[in-house]
Amino acid sequence: MKLIPLKSPLIKSGDNLLSALKKSLNRKKESLKNGDILVIASKVVAYSQGLLVEVKSKKEFRELIRKESDKVLLDGDMVITMKNKVLIPNAGIDNSNTPKNQVVLWPENPFKSAQKIRQELSKEYELKKLGVLISDSHCQPLRLGTSGIAIGWAGFEGVSDERGSKDLFGKEMQYTQIAVADCVASATNLLMGETNASIPFVVVRGLNVKWTNKKATAEDYFISPNECIYKGLYNNKID
């Protein structure tokens, strides 16, 4: 597997995302190829969708979080919420790498957004096998630091079901399903960085995945709180 980071000039609200991507590819003297997965930072997708909001106070910020979240679990220093079936602080709203007094929301319908981007790029570069993944950084419970998380993708199966396979000792796997999309997001997050790297795109090349043209949704991949192995820790705050 090869990771190809693509630097980009500052992408502003309403900018054309595909135009920025093509400029980044040309600057690197690269092109998208069959079998590539393009990982895009969620923030630049949101910027291209014009999802910047002016916030003048902490009170306004917290009101916006409540408005954008599907459910609020804990209202502390950070507001722990459910958004698009993801357990995430502040409904995914971010105030880093944004103009003064502005915050950026999560992209609209990440799976649908990934499908649209994939459709346009597949046509532009005449590709049959192309994956698109929208990623964000995410905090794992009880772990210091952030890693990558996939919030939407298209063109490949984001979860590999290993149930029924045999391990090295011939035992049948009962529960194991590999979060392919999240693993890809974490790998590229190392290159994208969290501050001023200006790398909103990473091309993943040579990864063996199961390609698909189906239009996936969060319901296809994300489990309900009642199915989560950590459900006993939620204190019935999620339904």
PAVEX-705101 format. One record per residue: x, y, z of N, C-alpha, C, O in turn; residue in one letter. Coordinates in steps of 0.05 Angstrom, whole numbers, plus 5000, padded with zeros to 4 digits. Last residue first. Example, Ala and Ser with C-alpha at 12.3 -4.5 7.8 and 13.67 -1.06 7.14 Angstrom:
# residues 2
525749555142527349795143525850015157526850235161s
526448865156524649105156526449345156528549345169a
//
This chain:
# residues 239
438851275454436651095445436451105415434750965404d
443351395507442951375478440551195472440250985485i
443451345561443151615550442851615520442051825508k
444250885591441650925578441251205567438951295564n
449650885604447650955624444951025612443551205621n
453850725572452350965564450251055584449151275581y
456150265586457450505596455850755589456450975600l
453649855560453149875589454350125601453650205623g
455549865507452949985513452450025543451050205551k
460049675484460449855507457749985516457750185530y
458649395440459649235463460049415488460249305510i
452449575410455149645416456149495441454649465460c
447149525401448849305391451749345399453449165395e
444849985419444149735433445849495424445949295438n
446550365382447650365409447150105424448750015440p
447350035318445850195337447150175365448749995370s
452850105272451049945288449550135308450350365312i
453950275205454150365233452050215249449750205242f
452950075153455450025166455550085196457049955211y
447950205133449249955123451649875140452449645141d
446750695153445250475163446450205155446150005169e
449751045122450650985149449250745161450450595177a
449850735057448950935076450050865103451250645107t
451950624988451850565017450850795033450951025024a
450450414930450250674944449850614973447550564982k
455049974898452650024913452750294927454850384935k
459449824872458150054861455650124876454150304869n
465649604901462749584898461649844886462850054891t
471349204918470149424904467149384900466249154897w
474949044973472648944957471249184944470049344958k
482049164969479349204981477349074963477948994940v
488549254977486749044968484049074983483849005007n
491949824956490549684978488549494967486949564950l
494350134918495349864921494049714945495049504952g
494050784947494450624923495450344931497250314947r
490751334967491651074976491750894952489650844939v
491952014968491251794951492451534963494851524968v
489352525007491352315006490352094988488052004991v
488153215019487652985003489952785005492352865006f
489753635050486953555053486253305037484153185041p
494753895077494453655061491653545065491253365082i
496654315110495354375084495354135066495854155042s
498954325161500154155141499154215112500554185093a
497754575209498154735185499354585162500754705146n
494454105243494954395246495254535219493254605206t
494053565239491853705253492254005253490454145263e
495353105183496053265207493553405218491353375208g
495852785138494253025137494853215160494853455157m
498852345155499952525135498452795134499653005130l
495652095192498452145199499752345180501452495188l
491051995164490952215184493852285193494352515200n
491851535136492251795122492252025141493352235134t
490851155176493451165162493851435149496051545151a
485551265189487651305209490351325196492051485205s
482851135142482751405152484951465172486151675172a
483850585141484950755119484951045129486951185124v
480950435186483850385185485150555163487350665168c
475750575170476950715193480050675193481550855200d
475050205128474950485123476250645145477750835140a
475449695154477249775133477350075130479550195129v
474549405208473649675200475649785179477349955186a
472948735205475148925204474049195193472849205172i
469848325251469448475227471448705226471648865246q
469147765291471047955279470048065252469547915233t
466047375316465247655318466847845300465948075294y
467946855307465146895314464247195311461947245305q
472046435270471646705280468746755284467046705266m
473845785289472145955272471746225285471046245309e
480345525293477945615307476445805289477645985276k
485245395272482945255261480345335275478245215268g
489445685288489045435302486445295294485545105307f
489146165260491545995256491245715269492645525261l
482046165245484546285254486846095250486445875238d
477246175191478746025212481246185219482546305202k
470946535182473746465174475146315197474246335220s
466446685208466346425194469046345184469446105177g
467547365198466047155213465846905196465146925172r
469647795173471447555176470047335191471247125196e
467848295132466648105150468347845151468447695131d
470148935128470748655118469748455139470848455162s
467449545110467749355132468149075119466548995102v
466949835064468449965087468849775111470349845129g
467749664999466549575024468249675047470549615050e
467750224954468949984965467449914991466150085003f
464750664936466450514917467650264927468650104911g
465051134990463651024967465750874950468050944949a
463751405057465451305035463751185013461351145016w
464251755119462751685095464651585073466951685072g
467551795161464851875166463051825141460651845143i
472851465190471451505165468551575171467251425186a
477951745231475451595230474151655202474351885193i
484551745260482651795239480151635241480151415252g
485851975327486451805305484351875283482652045288s
488852355381486852305361487752105340490152075336t
490352285453490952345425488652275406486652155415g
489851745498490852015493491352065463492551895450l
483951375511486551395497487251685493485551845486r
478851335531481051255549483751255535485651135546l
475851315467475551315496477951205511479050995503p
479151675416478351415425478051425456479751545469q
477252225377478452135402477351865410474951825410c
478852365309476852265329478452185354480652075352h
478552705246480052605269478052545291475852655292s
475552445185475852655206477652535228478052295228d
474352345115475452275141475452515160475252745151s
471252025062471352275077472152215106470852065119i
473451685005473051665034473251945046475152085041l
472551334947472651594958471851574988469851454994v
475450894898474150944924474451224933476551354927g
474550594836475550834851474050854877471550834877l
474550274780474950214808476250454821478650504819k
473950554732471850364740472050294770470050244783k
475051194705475850984723473450804730471250914733l
475951714678475151464664476051214680477551044670e
476452184704478952034699478451764686480251604683y
471052374704473252554696475752394688477152464669e
468251944724467652034697470052204687470852174664k
470351904775470451674758470051744729471251634711s
469052414795471852344790472152104772473952094755l
463452384799464752584783467652524776468452564753e
462951944834461651944808462952144789463452084766q
465552134880466551894866465451894837466951834818r
462252554896464952604888466152374872467452424852i
457552254907457552464887460352524877460852544853k
459251924949458251814924458352014901459051944879q
460552304988462652134978461852014951463451994932a
455352504998457452684988459752524975460752604954s
452852055019451952164994453952344981454352354957k
455952025066455851805047454951895020456151824999f
455052525093457652445084457652215063459252225045p
450752985096450452715087453052595076453352575051n
454853555095452153455093452153165082453353115061e
460553565141459353565114456453455114455653295132p
460053935203460653685188459353705160457453845157w
461854645203460154415209461154165196463054175180l
466455095230465554945206464054695216464854555234v
466055775254466555485258465555345233463955455217v
468756425267467256235250467955945258470255895266q
471956795292469156795299467456615280465056665277n
476756775240476056875267472956885269471556985251k
476656185198476956465203475956545231474456395244p
479655555219477355705209477856005214479456075232t
482955185245483355245216480855365204479955295182n
477954995293480755015285480955045254479254935240s
472854905307473655185304476655215299477655445300n
467754445286470654505292471154795289470054925271d
462953955300463454235294466354295303467154225325i
461253445316463253465294464053745287465653785268g
458253515360456853465335458653485311457753545289a
461653535405460853785392459453755365459653925348n
464652885397464353145412463353365394464053385370p
460752315377462752515370462452765388460152835393i
458551745350458951865377461252055374463551965370l
454451745293457151735304457151865331455952085334v
449651815267450151555278453051515289453951295293k
449752365258449952185235450751905244452351775231n
451652445323451252595298451752405275453852285272k
451052505391450752325369450152495344448452665345m
455852825436453452805420453452565402455452425398t
458353195488458452935476455752875462453652885475i
461353795491458653675490458853415475459553415451v
466453935537465753875510462953745511462353605530m
465154045589467054225576466754195545466754385530d
458553775580460753855598462554065584461554225569g
453353445572453953725567455953815587455353925608d
452152855539453452965562454253255555455553305536l
448752735495449152545517450152675542449252605564l
444252965448446253045467446352845490444352785503v
443052785381442452745409444752835426447052785419k
444353025334441952865334441052795363438652765368d
446653715331446853435341444253285338442053415338s
445554235317446654055297446753765305446853595288e
443554475363441954485339442954275319441254155305k
447854405398445254275404443554265379442154065374r
451654735373452154445377449454295381449054085369i
449155235378449555115351450054815353448954665337l
449655305432446955295420447055165393445355015385e
455055335437453755105449450855085438449854865436r
455955815409457255575400455755325411455255135397f
453256185440452356135412453455875402452155725388e
456556155485453756095487452556025460451155825456k
461356345467461156065475458255975477457655745471k
460256775410460556725438460456425444459556275427s
459556825355460857045369461356995399462757145412k
460056495296459456445324461056655340463456675339v
458056355231459156555249458256495277455856465282e
459755765196457655915211459056115230461056045243v
460655425135461855585156459555755169457855865156l
459355095091458255035117459855175140460255055161l
460055055035459455305047458355285075456655445083g
462054605013459154615015458154875028455754915033q
467454675019466354694992463354704991462154804972s
467654595075468254855064467054885036465855085029y
466554045076464654235088465154515078463254665073a
471153855052468553795040466453995050464854105035v
474854035088474854165061472354095046471454255029v
473553705133473353995134473254135107471754325103k
474553185120471753265122471553575121469553685111s
479553035073478853135099476053255100475353405082a
479252465033478852755034478152835062476452715075i
482451964996481552045023481452355024483452485018v
481351544944481951824951480751894978478351874981l
484150954925482251074943483151354950485351394960i
485250624861485950834882483550884900481250854892d
483650304821484550174845485350364867486150284889g
485950694768484250474776485350344801487750274802n
488451344790488551094775486550894784485550914807k
489452044785488051824798488051584779487751614755l
496052294779493352274769492052044785493451874796s
501452774789500052524794497352524780496452734771e
504653214799505053054775503852774778505152574771k
503253534839504853304847505553134823506952934826k
500253894811502653994824504453764832506953794832r
496053564796497853664776500453764788502653714777n
493553484847494653254831496653354811498853234808l
492054014858493853874876495153634862497553584866s
488454104816490854274818492954134836495354154830k
484553734830485953704804488553874804490653784794k
482753944879483953684878485653654853487953564854l
480354424863482654434881484154164881486654164881a
476254214831478254394819480754404836483054394826s
473353954870474653794849476753954834478853854826l
471354384901473154184913474654034891477053984895l
470855054893470354804879472354594888474754624884n
468955434952470855364931470055094919468854924932d
465755534996464455544970466355474947465455464924g
470955795035468055725034466955755006467155964993s
477355585009475555765023472655675019472055505003k
483455265019480755235007478855405024478655375048i
490055435008487755465027485155455011484655604992l
493054944965492755214975490355224993488655044993p
495154284984493254464970493454744982493954775005s
498653664975498353924987496454094971496054054947k
497353004982497053224963496653484977494553524990l
500852384993499652635004499552854983501452884967p
499851744981500851974966499452224977497152274970i
501751115003500151355010501451594996503851644999l
501150444983502550694981500750924987498450934978k
501749765000500050005000501850255000503750265015m
//
